[in-house]
């Protein structure tokens, strides 16, 4: 996640081209290196080289890389099955690191099972060698949204139980606590748009269950008739939030208070929630954190992590309740922090429960339903266990 990402990718592209040239030279010499045997065999396995493959083999290396850049992961794997040369080319780890660094800024979601390690971003490409290369193909296939969708478990027994309970009308609505700076700092209100866009999310009413000092929240209904309740927690009153926005200041967050302690020789700051918020944390089935993902604004991610940890404190409820992070911008045209970077900035890899980061646009609610669907599924799994 270095600042010189474009330069890094440019240098990495040069390294990839160099390795592809080396692979072609080895293949043409038939040295047998990497299991390539003379005469078109790979470790004793003979692959049928078609005339089309031979034509591709004759292209310049930079043209070959350009062609591969248009192919999906599954298409690359199919290409690798056509000849010995292409198998060696598409299995090269540096090639997949190049694709990984190129594509991950455009992925719209990432979760606790698929987050790439931070060294994928920070390690200089010059540090990669044949002896220490990671399996970047596996990292890419694990992390990219297409692969995650194809590998996603259908969980039929949970879906069947949920459908039966919904048909009987006896299942309580799952409740989620929603909080975070993205609720208050953006130019467009996520909550207001959620309340006024029935074509995307239908408001199903105000439930009777009250929490003193907080209220009952709002019930919504998805297209599959699944209802859920969201308790929105703001850092302070609407008057104070409006004043802070007018003065371009930061409103004092009244949801938390600090617990200062000394760890070794350093003073550590921990957050705890106030009594009213504690009552919410004790009864909800999961959490929605609305992060400000606008790249041009200043963010205090370490402070944000401390507040997330205070909300999901295992002392306040089951430790495996899911956390959905809506990585939110006001409008589609606003430059955003990619969701993979957001996950690392918030250090979500430190959490023990399921989590997911979903890119969301407040003005249009793009991405919101994808995140809600994941949250409902995870909450259903937790309750069924």
Secondary structure in CASP SS format (residue, H / E / C, confidence):
PFRMAT SS
TARGET T0000
AUTHOR 0000-0000-0000
METHOD secondary structure of the structure
MODEL  1
X C 1.00
X C 1.00
X C 1.00
X C 1.00
X H 1.00
X H 1.00
X H 1.00
X H 1.00
X H 1.00
X H 1.00
X H 1.00
X H 1.00
X H 1.00
X H 1.00
X H 1.00
X H 1.00
X H 1.00
X H 1.00
X H 1.00
X H 1.00
X H 1.00
X H 1.00
X H 1.00
X H 1.00
X H 1.00
X H 1.00
X H 1.00
X H 1.00
X H 1.00
X C 1.00
X C 1.00
X C 1.00
X H 1.00
X H 1.00
X H 1.00
X E 1.00
X E 1.00
X C 1.00
X C 1.00
X C 1.00
X E 1.00
X E 1.00
X C 1.00
X C 1.00
X E 1.00
X E 1.00
X C 1.00
X C 1.00
X C 1.00
X C 1.00
X H 1.00
X H 1.00
X H 1.00
X H 1.00
X H 1.00
X H 1.00
X H 1.00
X C 1.00
X C 1.00
X C 1.00
X H 1.00
X H 1.00
X H 1.00
X H 1.00
X H 1.00
X H 1.00
X H 1.00
X H 1.00
X H 1.00
X C 1.00
X C 1.00
X C 1.00
X H 1.00
X H 1.00
X H 1.00
X H 1.00
X H 1.00
X H 1.00
X H 1.00
X H 1.00
X C 1.00
X C 1.00
X C 1.00
X H 1.00
X H 1.00
X H 1.00
X H 1.00
X H 1.00
X H 1.00
X H 1.00
X C 1.00
X C 1.00
X H 1.00
X H 1.00
X H 1.00
X H 1.00
X H 1.00
X H 1.00
X H 1.00
X H 1.00
X H 1.00
X H 1.00
X H 1.00
X H 1.00
X H 1.00
X H 1.00
X C 1.00
X C 1.00
X E 1.00
X E 1.00
X E 1.00
X C 1.00
X C 1.00
X C 1.00
X C 1.00
X C 1.00
X C 1.00
X C 1.00
X H 1.00
X H 1.00
X H 1.00
X H 1.00
X C 1.00
X C 1.00
X H 1.00
X H 1.00
X H 1.00
X C 1.00
X C 1.00
X C 1.00
X C 1.00
X C 1.00
X C 1.00
X C 1.00
X C 1.00
X H 1.00
X H 1.00
X H 1.00
X H 1.00
X H 1.00
X H 1.00
X H 1.00
X H 1.00
X C 1.00
X H 1.00
X H 1.00
X H 1.00
X H 1.00
X H 1.00
X H 1.00
X H 1.00
X C 1.00
X C 1.00
X C 1.00
X C 1.00
X H 1.00
X H 1.00
X H 1.00
X H 1.00
X H 1.00
X H 1.00
X H 1.00
X H 1.00
X H 1.00
X H 1.00
X H 1.00
X H 1.00
X H 1.00
X C 1.00
X C 1.00
X C 1.00
X C 1.00
X C 1.00
X E 1.00
X E 1.00
X E 1.00
X E 1.00
X E 1.00
X E 1.00
X C 1.00
X H 1.00
X H 1.00
X H 1.00
X C 1.00
X C 1.00
X C 1.00
X C 1.00
X C 1.00
X C 1.00
X H 1.00
X H 1.00
X H 1.00
X H 1.00
X H 1.00
X H 1.00
X C 1.00
X C 1.00
X C 1.00
X C 1.00
X C 1.00
X C 1.00
X E 1.00
X E 1.00
X E 1.00
X E 1.00
X C 1.00
X C 1.00
X C 1.00
X C 1.00
X C 1.00
X E 1.00
X C 1.00
X C 1.00
X C 1.00
X E 1.00
X C 1.00
X C 1.00
X E 1.00
X E 1.00
X E 1.00
X E 1.00
X C 1.00
X C 1.00
X C 1.00
X C 1.00
X C 1.00
X E 1.00
X E 1.00
X E 1.00
X E 1.00
X E 1.00
X E 1.00
X C 1.00
X C 1.00
X C 1.00
X C 1.00
X C 1.00
X H 1.00
X H 1.00
X H 1.00
X H 1.00
X H 1.00
X H 1.00
X H 1.00
X H 1.00
X H 1.00
X C 1.00
X C 1.00
X C 1.00
X C 1.00
X C 1.00
X C 1.00
X C 1.00
X C 1.00
X C 1.00
X E 1.00
X E 1.00
X E 1.00
X E 1.00
X E 1.00
X E 1.00
X E 1.00
X E 1.00
X C 1.00
X C 1.00
X E 1.00
X E 1.00
X E 1.00
X E 1.00
X E 1.00
X E 1.00
X E 1.00
X E 1.00
X C 1.00
X H 1.00
X H 1.00
X H 1.00
X H 1.00
X H 1.00
X H 1.00
X H 1.00
X H 1.00
X H 1.00
X C 1.00
X C 1.00
X E 1.00
X E 1.00
X E 1.00
X E 1.00
X E 1.00
X E 1.00
X E 1.00
X C 1.00
X E 1.00
X C 1.00
X C 1.00
X C 1.00
X C 1.00
X C 1.00
X C 1.00
X H 1.00
X H 1.00
X H 1.00
X H 1.00
X H 1.00
X H 1.00
X H 1.00
X H 1.00
X H 1.00
X H 1.00
X H 1.00
X C 1.00
X C 1.00
X H 1.00
X H 1.00
X H 1.00
X C 1.00
X C 1.00
X C 1.00
X C 1.00
X C 1.00
X E 1.00
X E 1.00
X E 1.00
X E 1.00
X E 1.00
X E 1.00
X E 1.00
X E 1.00
X C 1.00
X C 1.00
X C 1.00
X C 1.00
X C 1.00
X C 1.00
X E 1.00
X C 1.00
X C 1.00
X H 1.00
X H 1.00
X H 1.00
X H 1.00
X H 1.00
X H 1.00
X H 1.00
X C 1.00
X C 1.00
X H 1.00
X H 1.00
X H 1.00
X C 1.00
X C 1.00
X C 1.00
X C 1.00
X E 1.00
X E 1.00
X E 1.00
X E 1.00
X E 1.00
X E 1.00
X E 1.00
X C 1.00
X C 1.00
X C 1.00
X C 1.00
X C 1.00
X C 1.00
X H 1.00
X H 1.00
X H 1.00
X H 1.00
X H 1.00
X H 1.00
X H 1.00
X H 1.00
X H 1.00
X H 1.00
X H 1.00
X H 1.00
X H 1.00
X H 1.00
X H 1.00
X H 1.00
X H 1.00
X C 1.00
END
